[in-house]
Amino acid sequence: MGLLHPGVDPAAVLPAAADAAAALTTVEARDVALVRGEPLVSVRFTADDDDDADHVAFRVAAAVAALAGTGHVRLECRAGARWRPVR
């Protein structure tokens, strides 16, 4: 996540991201963290397959982009105890 658009409350970004996912699937967790000085929005959700997950991730990214600048969007899938990149 980059700079907020003018007039956007920083506290609105994470709920908007989670709500975008929740409109399509079950949200398991959500978080904002600072990674190397940059805010990182994470939304963990369920999906039946990679295509469904990609669709949800696109909606989440669009919700964040409506409120703030965005950088790279990373989608990962948990396989056992490990996470693997989907895209």
C-alpha angles and dihedrals in degrees: 000000000000134000118341117246113251113286096012117137109227090221089063097064102073096045090048091052093048093044090053090056094041090057087066108026147351116301112215100181143350132195146163117214137169111242115183088340094307125109113245120197114205126187117179114200142160124256134172095224144350093273092055090046091051090052092051092046090052090053092048092049091049091051091052092044089056088061106029145006114279133209129188116348112215123195118192133178124211114233107183108308094341135078119223126193117252093183 
